Amino acid sequence: MKKDFLTLLDVDAGELEALLAEAERLKALRREGRSHALLQGKSLGMIFEKASTRTRVSFEAGMHDLGGHALFLNPTDLQIGRGELARDTARVLSRYVSAVMIRAYKHTTIEEFARYASVPVINGLSDIAHPCQVLADLMTLKEHFSSLKDVRLAWIGDGNNVCNSLLMASAHTGLDLRVACPPGYQPPQWIVEEALSHGARLTFCKTAEEAAEGAHAIYTDVWVSMGNEAEREARLRAFQGYTIAAEIVNRAEPDAIVMHCLPAHRGEEITDEVIEGPQSVVWDQAENRLHAQKALLVRLLH
């Protein structure tokens, strides 16, 4: 039976732990220059409704490392961009490739694709979830703190797809997640309830300062995501007081790390001083997209 990866609730705690262990193993093999062509003869179709740097390059490089091949598919070059139903494209691509990764505006698009595809489907990003990013985030946290249990992670900013996936991750890992969002920008209530029903540890904080107090890690993302450009001015006003600056970081533990999934708008959600500072692990996060996704591909295709 095929497996999909649409949200972090598609894996259980044991599977997630195994994924992270495999990611660490593959990272070590790559650094040692040792071959790990586990997916020879496999192919990954990649559909991008939304532009990407890290998702595209990390999946392409990852498939190359694993001995497979990745195909970049722009919707404007596909019949799906001219009105072909997602279900029809899913059935056809399933006859050509070993798996499909989709980066879409709507989560429902990915769900429909997965429903009709006979090969594994990976959510490369949707409006609801960004599970591949959070796999890399968990790997990064584990590298710094050895265990994820009881790590106090402060999410400060927009209650977006990354925040949603962190809520789901907390259910599997024992992360102590503190969320500070402006009124009207919190994660959807149904996702909060779903995460809590699976055992998530979650505290909503009224201010960035409250969330950062005693945190082991502070995490933020852009205030204006792709597709929200029309809301830019309103969002910039709403998010005043949520910038990750030195005075926020100083409220955290002395060895706290600062995270951002990129791209960053310096001077808005994070200052240049902080993202370039000694506590920033942003570039480790970006690298770990490669290793975490390779582990996922091996799990789905090997």
RAFEN-V588207 format. One record per residue. N is the residue number from 0. RES is the residue in one letter. PHI is phi in whole degrees, -180 to 180 (999 if undefined). PSI is psi in degrees with one decimal (NA if undefined). D_CENTER is the distance of its C-alpha to the mean C-alpha in Angstrom with 2 decimals. Layout:
n->N res->RES phi->PHI psi->PSI d_center->D_CENTER
n->N res->RES phi->PHI psi->PSI d_center->D_CENTER
//
This chain:
n->0 res->M phi->999 psi->133.0 d_center->25.03
n->1 res->K phi->-71 psi->152.6 d_center->21.85
n->2 res->K phi->-116 psi->139.2 d_center->18.43
n->3 res->D phi->-111 psi->165.2 d_center->15.45
n->4 res->F phi->-135 psi->86.6 d_center->11.76
n->5 res->L phi->-102 psi->-33.8 d_center->10.99
n->6 res->T phi->-144 psi->170.0 d_center->9.61
n->7 res->L phi->-71 psi->-10.9 d_center->9.63
n->8 res->L phi->-80 psi->-1.3 d_center->13.25
n->9 res->D phi->-81 psi->-6.6 d_center->14.07
n->10 res->V phi->-125 psi->153.4 d_center->14.54
n->11 res->D phi->-97 psi->179.8 d_center->16.87
n->12 res->A phi->-60 psi->-40.9 d_center->17.06
n->13 res->G phi->-66 psi->-41.9 d_center->19.08
n->14 res->E phi->-65 psi->-38.7 d_center->16.93
n->15 res->L phi->-65 psi->-42.6 d_center->13.85
n->16 res->E phi->-61 psi->-41.6 d_center->16.27
n->17 res->A phi->-66 psi->-39.0 d_center->17.58
n->18 res->L phi->-60 psi->-45.5 d_center->14.31
n->19 res->L phi->-67 psi->-37.3 d_center->13.77
n->20 res->A phi->-65 psi->-41.0 d_center->17.48
n->21 res->E phi->-66 psi->-37.9 d_center->17.40
n->22 res->A phi->-62 psi->-42.3 d_center->14.70
n->23 res->E phi->-63 psi->-40.6 d_center->17.08
n->24 res->R phi->-65 psi->-45.0 d_center->20.00
n->25 res->L phi->-67 psi->-34.6 d_center->18.77
n->26 res->K phi->-63 psi->-43.4 d_center->17.96
n->27 res->A phi->-64 psi->-42.8 d_center->21.52
n->28 res->L phi->-61 psi->-42.3 d_center->23.06
n->29 res->R phi->-65 psi->-42.2 d_center->21.69
n->30 res->R phi->-66 psi->-30.3 d_center->22.95
n->31 res->E phi->-84 psi->-4.8 d_center->26.24
n->32 res->G phi->73 psi->22.9 d_center->26.56
n->33 res->R phi->-94 psi->138.8 d_center->27.07
n->34 res->S phi->-65 psi->140.5 d_center->26.58
n->35 res->H phi->-146 psi->53.4 d_center->24.07
n->36 res->A phi->-79 psi->72.3 d_center->24.60
n->37 res->L phi->-83 psi->-12.6 d_center->23.62
n->38 res->L phi->-122 psi->38.2 d_center->22.86
n->39 res->Q phi->-59 psi->134.3 d_center->26.05
n->40 res->G phi->83 psi->-0.8 d_center->27.01
n->41 res->K phi->-97 psi->152.0 d_center->23.60
n->42 res->S phi->-134 psi->148.0 d_center->21.99
n->43 res->L phi->-123 psi->118.7 d_center->18.67
n->44 res->G phi->-86 psi->131.3 d_center->18.99
n->45 res->M phi->-120 psi->115.5 d_center->16.27
n->46 res->I phi->-105 psi->124.3 d_center->16.73
n->47 res->F phi->-119 psi->101.5 d_center->15.49
n->48 res->E phi->-76 psi->-32.2 d_center->16.63
n->49 res->K phi->-112 psi->138.2 d_center->14.60
n->50 res->A phi->-63 psi->155.8 d_center->15.16
n->51 res->S phi->-157 psi->147.2 d_center->12.76
n->52 res->T phi->-103 psi->-63.5 d_center->13.46
n->53 res->R phi->-66 psi->-42.3 d_center->10.71
n->54 res->T phi->-65 psi->-46.7 d_center->9.52
n->55 res->R phi->-66 psi->-51.6 d_center->13.23
n->56 res->V phi->-67 psi->-40.1 d_center->14.67
n->57 res->S phi->-68 psi->-38.7 d_center->12.48
n->58 res->F phi->-70 psi->-40.4 d_center->13.10
n->59 res->E phi->-65 psi->-48.2 d_center->16.69
n->60 res->A phi->-64 psi->-37.7 d_center->17.41
n->61 res->G phi->-64 psi->-45.1 d_center->15.99
n->62 res->M phi->-64 psi->-37.5 d_center->18.25
n->63 res->H phi->-63 psi->-47.1 d_center->21.06
n->64 res->D phi->-57 psi->-37.1 d_center->20.79
n->65 res->L phi->-87 psi->3.6 d_center->20.99
n->66 res->G phi->86 psi->6.0 d_center->24.01
n->67 res->G phi->-102 psi->-163.7 d_center->22.63
n->68 res->H phi->-140 psi->139.3 d_center->22.26
n->69 res->A phi->-114 psi->139.5 d_center->19.66
n->70 res->L phi->-116 psi->121.7 d_center->20.99
n->71 res->F phi->-83 psi->123.8 d_center->19.59
n->72 res->L phi->-123 psi->106.9 d_center->20.60
n->73 res->N phi->-84 psi->129.0 d_center->20.92
n->74 res->P phi->-54 psi->-29.9 d_center->21.83
n->75 res->T phi->-69 psi->-18.9 d_center->24.87
n->76 res->D phi->-95 psi->-4.6 d_center->26.10
n->77 res->L phi->-108 psi->159.6 d_center->25.77
n->78 res->Q phi->-67 psi->-20.4 d_center->28.08
n->79 res->I phi->-63 psi->-27.9 d_center->25.21
n->80 res->G phi->-75 psi->-9.0 d_center->25.43
n->81 res->R phi->-115 psi->15.9 d_center->29.10
n->82 res->G phi->110 psi->-4.0 d_center->28.86
n->83 res->E phi->-64 psi->138.9 d_center->28.44
n->84 res->L phi->-65 psi->143.8 d_center->26.80
n->85 res->A phi->-58 psi->-36.1 d_center->23.30
n->86 res->R phi->-65 psi->-34.7 d_center->25.00
n->87 res->D phi->-72 psi->-43.2 d_center->27.47
n->88 res->T phi->-61 psi->-40.0 d_center->25.04
n->89 res->A phi->-60 psi->-44.2 d_center->23.10
n->90 res->R phi->-65 psi->-40.6 d_center->26.42
n->91 res->V phi->-70 psi->-49.5 d_center->27.50
n->92 res->L phi->-62 psi->-29.5 d_center->24.44
n->93 res->S phi->-62 psi->-23.9 d_center->24.55
n->94 res->R phi->-82 psi->-13.5 d_center->27.97
n->95 res->Y phi->-109 psi->-35.1 d_center->26.81
n->96 res->V phi->-123 psi->165.7 d_center->23.52
n->97 res->S phi->-85 psi->-24.6 d_center->22.12
n->98 res->A phi->-161 psi->162.8 d_center->18.66
n->99 res->V phi->-130 psi->132.7 d_center->16.86
n->100 res->M phi->-111 psi->132.3 d_center->13.36
n->101 res->I phi->-126 psi->132.0 d_center->13.13
n->102 res->R phi->-114 psi->106.5 d_center->11.41
n->103 res->A phi->-129 psi->160.2 d_center->13.45
n->104 res->Y phi->-71 psi->-41.8 d_center->14.65
n->105 res->K phi->-113 psi->131.7 d_center->15.47
n->106 res->H phi->-62 psi->-31.5 d_center->13.88
n->107 res->T phi->-63 psi->-30.0 d_center->17.51
n->108 res->T phi->-62 psi->-44.9 d_center->17.76
n->109 res->I phi->-69 psi->-39.3 d_center->15.29
n->110 res->E phi->-62 psi->-43.1 d_center->17.07
n->111 res->E phi->-65 psi->-42.7 d_center->20.39
n->112 res->F phi->-59 psi->-45.5 d_center->19.54
n->113 res->A phi->-65 psi->-34.3 d_center->18.57
n->114 res->R phi->-63 psi->-35.0 d_center->21.75
n->115 res->Y phi->-104 psi->-13.3 d_center->23.98
n->116 res->A phi->-77 psi->144.2 d_center->22.48
n->117 res->S phi->-100 psi->4.1 d_center->24.14
n->118 res->V phi->-118 psi->162.3 d_center->21.50
n->119 res->P phi->-59 psi->142.0 d_center->17.96
n->120 res->V phi->-119 psi->133.2 d_center->15.41
n->121 res->I phi->-114 psi->132.4 d_center->11.67
n->122 res->N phi->-82 psi->107.8 d_center->9.37
n->123 res->G phi->-85 psi->-8.4 d_center->7.94
n->124 res->L phi->157 psi->138.6 d_center->7.32
n->125 res->S phi->-145 psi->179.3 d_center->9.93
n->126 res->D phi->-70 psi->-18.4 d_center->11.62
n->127 res->I phi->-98 psi->-38.5 d_center->10.91
n->128 res->A phi->-147 psi->153.0 d_center->7.42
n->129 res->H phi->-137 psi->67.5 d_center->3.91
n->130 res->P phi->-66 psi->-31.0 d_center->4.31
n->131 res->C phi->-66 psi->-39.5 d_center->4.15
n->132 res->Q phi->-62 psi->-43.9 d_center->1.93
n->133 res->V phi->-73 psi->-27.9 d_center->3.72
n->134 res->L phi->-57 psi->-46.5 d_center->6.24
n->135 res->A phi->-65 psi->-37.4 d_center->6.87
n->136 res->D phi->-64 psi->-43.6 d_center->7.24
n->137 res->L phi->-64 psi->-39.6 d_center->9.54
n->138 res->M phi->-61 psi->-43.3 d_center->11.27
n->139 res->T phi->-65 psi->-45.0 d_center->11.97
n->140 res->L phi->-61 psi->-41.5 d_center->13.33
n->141 res->K phi->-65 psi->-36.3 d_center->15.35
n->142 res->E phi->-63 psi->-32.5 d_center->16.81
n->143 res->H phi->-92 psi->-29.8 d_center->18.13
n->144 res->F phi->-121 psi->4.3 d_center->19.24
n->145 res->S phi->67 psi->-52.9 d_center->19.98
n->146 res->S phi->-118 psi->150.2 d_center->19.20
n->147 res->L phi->-89 psi->-19.8 d_center->16.49
n->148 res->K phi->-62 psi->128.8 d_center->19.26
n->149 res->D phi->71 psi->7.3 d_center->20.51
n->150 res->V phi->-70 psi->125.7 d_center->18.22
n->151 res->R phi->-88 psi->109.5 d_center->18.40
n->152 res->L phi->-111 psi->121.1 d_center->15.17
n->153 res->A phi->-99 psi->117.7 d_center->15.92
n->154 res->W phi->-98 psi->121.0 d_center->13.57
n->155 res->I phi->-125 psi->117.0 d_center->15.82
n->156 res->G phi->137 psi->-135.7 d_center->15.64
n->157 res->D phi->-81 psi->133.1 d_center->14.36
n->158 res->G phi->-80 psi->69.8 d_center->13.39
n->159 res->N phi->-100 psi->-161.7 d_center->10.82
n->160 res->N phi->-63 psi->-36.2 d_center->7.98
n->161 res->V phi->-68 psi->-44.4 d_center->5.63
n->162 res->C phi->-58 psi->-43.9 d_center->8.96
n->163 res->N phi->-58 psi->-43.8 d_center->9.60
n->164 res->S phi->-70 psi->-32.1 d_center->6.98
n->165 res->L phi->-66 psi->-36.8 d_center->8.40
n->166 res->L phi->-59 psi->-45.4 d_center->11.69
n->167 res->M phi->-66 psi->-37.5 d_center->11.34
n->168 res->A phi->-65 psi->-37.0 d_center->10.46
n->169 res->S phi->-59 psi->-32.9 d_center->13.55
n->170 res->A phi->-63 psi->-26.1 d_center->15.61
n->171 res->H phi->-102 psi->-15.0 d_center->15.32
n->172 res->T phi->-120 psi->-17.3 d_center->15.47
n->173 res->G phi->84 psi->8.3 d_center->17.93
n->174 res->L phi->-58 psi->139.2 d_center->15.81
n->175 res->D phi->-97 psi->97.6 d_center->17.92
n->176 res->L phi->-96 psi->126.6 d_center->15.71
n->177 res->R phi->-115 psi->126.9 d_center->17.59
n->178 res->V phi->-119 psi->126.5 d_center->16.59
n->179 res->A phi->-125 psi->111.2 d_center->18.66
n->180 res->C phi->-130 psi->149.6 d_center->18.48
n->181 res->P phi->-63 psi->154.4 d_center->21.51
n->182 res->P phi->-54 psi->133.1 d_center->23.49
n->183 res->G phi->92 psi->-6.7 d_center->22.28
n->184 res->Y phi->-123 psi->20.3 d_center->18.63
n->185 res->Q phi->-75 psi->160.8 d_center->17.63
n->186 res->P phi->-62 psi->152.9 d_center->15.14
n->187 res->P phi->-57 psi->141.4 d_center->17.17
n->188 res->Q phi->-61 psi->-35.5 d_center->19.76
n->189 res->W phi->-67 psi->-30.9 d_center->19.29
n->190 res->I phi->-73 psi->-40.5 d_center->15.71
n->191 res->V phi->-58 psi->-47.9 d_center->17.17
n->192 res->E phi->-65 psi->-39.3 d_center->20.04
n->193 res->E phi->-63 psi->-45.1 d_center->18.10
n->194 res->A phi->-64 psi->-44.2 d_center->16.12
n->195 res->L phi->-63 psi->-36.4 d_center->19.48
n->196 res->S phi->-67 psi->-21.6 d_center->21.26
n->197 res->H phi->-97 psi->5.0 d_center->19.17
n->198 res->G phi->102 psi->15.4 d_center->20.00
n->199 res->A phi->-63 psi->146.3 d_center->17.37
n->200 res->R phi->-104 psi->114.3 d_center->18.90
n->201 res->L phi->-142 psi->131.3 d_center->18.46
n->202 res->T phi->-129 psi->128.5 d_center->20.62
n->203 res->F phi->-93 psi->129.0 d_center->20.74
n->204 res->C phi->-110 psi->150.2 d_center->22.37
n->205 res->K phi->-82 psi->-24.1 d_center->24.59
n->206 res->T phi->-137 psi->161.5 d_center->23.98
n->207 res->A phi->-63 psi->-38.1 d_center->21.68
n->208 res->E phi->-62 psi->-43.1 d_center->24.47
n->209 res->E phi->-63 psi->-42.5 d_center->24.55
n->210 res->A phi->-66 psi->-37.4 d_center->20.85
n->211 res->A phi->-77 psi->-20.3 d_center->21.17
n->212 res->E phi->-59 psi->115.1 d_center->24.43
n->213 res->G phi->72 psi->13.6 d_center->24.31
n->214 res->A phi->-73 psi->149.7 d_center->20.53
n->215 res->H phi->-88 psi->-24.9 d_center->19.34
n->216 res->A phi->-148 psi->141.8 d_center->16.17
n->217 res->I phi->-120 psi->131.5 d_center->15.56
n->218 res->Y phi->-131 psi->137.0 d_center->12.28
n->219 res->T phi->-142 psi->172.1 d_center->12.36
n->220 res->D phi->-148 psi->173.1 d_center->11.10
n->221 res->V phi->-59 psi->151.0 d_center->13.51
n->222 res->W phi->-84 psi->-26.3 d_center->16.05
n->223 res->V phi->-121 psi->96.7 d_center->16.69
n->224 res->S phi->-78 psi->163.3 d_center->13.90
n->225 res->M phi->-58 psi->127.5 d_center->15.06
n->226 res->G phi->102 psi->-13.2 d_center->17.48
n->227 res->N phi->-109 psi->16.3 d_center->18.52
n->228 res->E phi->-58 psi->-32.4 d_center->20.91
n->229 res->A phi->-66 psi->-20.2 d_center->23.93
n->230 res->E phi->-95 psi->7.2 d_center->22.90
n->231 res->R phi->-52 psi->-54.1 d_center->22.58
n->232 res->E phi->-63 psi->-41.7 d_center->25.80
n->233 res->A phi->-64 psi->-40.2 d_center->25.40
n->234 res->R phi->-68 psi->-42.3 d_center->21.93
n->235 res->L phi->-60 psi->-36.2 d_center->23.26
n->236 res->R phi->-70 psi->-44.4 d_center->26.07
n->237 res->A phi->-65 psi->-32.7 d_center->24.11
n->238 res->F phi->-93 psi->7.4 d_center->21.75
n->239 res->Q phi->-59 psi->132.4 d_center->24.69
n->240 res->G phi->96 psi->-2.2 d_center->24.64
n->241 res->Y phi->-112 psi->13.6 d_center->20.87
n->242 res->T phi->-74 psi->134.1 d_center->20.74
n->243 res->I phi->-82 psi->97.3 d_center->19.64
n->244 res->A phi->-115 psi->174.1 d_center->23.00
n->245 res->A phi->-56 psi->-38.0 d_center->25.05
n->246 res->E phi->-67 psi->-26.3 d_center->26.76
n->247 res->I phi->-75 psi->-47.2 d_center->23.56
n->248 res->V phi->-60 psi->-35.9 d_center->22.46
n->249 res->N phi->-66 psi->-15.0 d_center->26.05
n->250 res->R phi->-81 psi->-17.9 d_center->25.75
n->251 res->A phi->-81 psi->178.3 d_center->23.23
n->252 res->E phi->-60 psi->151.1 d_center->24.41
n->253 res->P phi->-58 psi->-31.6 d_center->26.07
n->254 res->D phi->-99 psi->19.4 d_center->23.64
n->255 res->A phi->-64 psi->151.1 d_center->20.50
n->256 res->I phi->-110 psi->156.7 d_center->17.56
n->257 res->V phi->-116 psi->131.9 d_center->15.81
n->258 res->M phi->-123 psi->148.3 d_center->12.12
n->259 res->H phi->-157 psi->134.0 d_center->10.66
n->260 res->C phi->-86 psi->-5.8 d_center->7.66
n->261 res->L phi->66 psi->152.2 d_center->10.53
n->262 res->P phi->-72 psi->152.2 d_center->12.72
n->263 res->A phi->-104 psi->141.3 d_center->14.84
n->264 res->H phi->-105 psi->89.7 d_center->17.94
n->265 res->R phi->-64 psi->135.9 d_center->20.16
n->266 res->G phi->94 psi->-11.5 d_center->22.72
n->267 res->E phi->-105 psi->-87.5 d_center->20.74
n->268 res->E phi->-80 psi->-16.2 d_center->17.77
n->269 res->I phi->-152 psi->145.8 d_center->18.57
n->270 res->T phi->-85 psi->157.3 d_center->21.80
n->271 res->D phi->-61 psi->-39.1 d_center->22.51
n->272 res->E phi->-58 psi->-42.3 d_center->24.22
n->273 res->V phi->-75 psi->-45.3 d_center->21.26
n->274 res->I phi->-68 psi->-26.5 d_center->18.64
n->275 res->E phi->-95 psi->0.3 d_center->21.41
n->276 res->G phi->-81 psi->173.4 d_center->22.71
n->277 res->P phi->-68 psi->-18.7 d_center->23.05
n->278 res->Q phi->-91 psi->-5.0 d_center->20.50
n->279 res->S phi->-75 psi->131.3 d_center->17.60
n->280 res->V phi->-119 psi->24.0 d_center->15.17
n->281 res->V phi->-58 psi->-40.1 d_center->13.09
n->282 res->W phi->-76 psi->-30.6 d_center->14.37
n->283 res->D phi->-64 psi->-43.2 d_center->13.75
n->284 res->Q phi->-56 psi->-48.1 d_center->10.00
n->285 res->A phi->-61 psi->-43.5 d_center->10.32
n->286 res->E phi->-63 psi->-40.1 d_center->12.63
n->287 res->N phi->-69 psi->-14.7 d_center->10.74
n->288 res->R phi->-56 psi->-43.8 d_center->8.30
n->289 res->L phi->-59 psi->-52.5 d_center->11.75
n->290 res->H phi->-71 psi->-41.0 d_center->12.91
n->291 res->A phi->-66 psi->-41.3 d_center->10.21
n->292 res->Q phi->-70 psi->-33.5 d_center->10.18
n->293 res->K phi->-62 psi->-42.5 d_center->13.94
n->294 res->A phi->-62 psi->-40.3 d_center->14.25
n->295 res->L phi->-64 psi->-44.7 d_center->12.62
n->296 res->L phi->-61 psi->-41.4 d_center->15.01
n->297 res->V phi->-63 psi->-42.7 d_center->17.85
n->298 res->R phi->-61 psi->-39.9 d_center->17.33
n->299 res->L phi->-82 psi->-27.6 d_center->17.48
n->300 res->L phi->-120 psi->-15.9 d_center->20.18
n->301 res->H phi->-84 psi->NA d_center->22.30
//
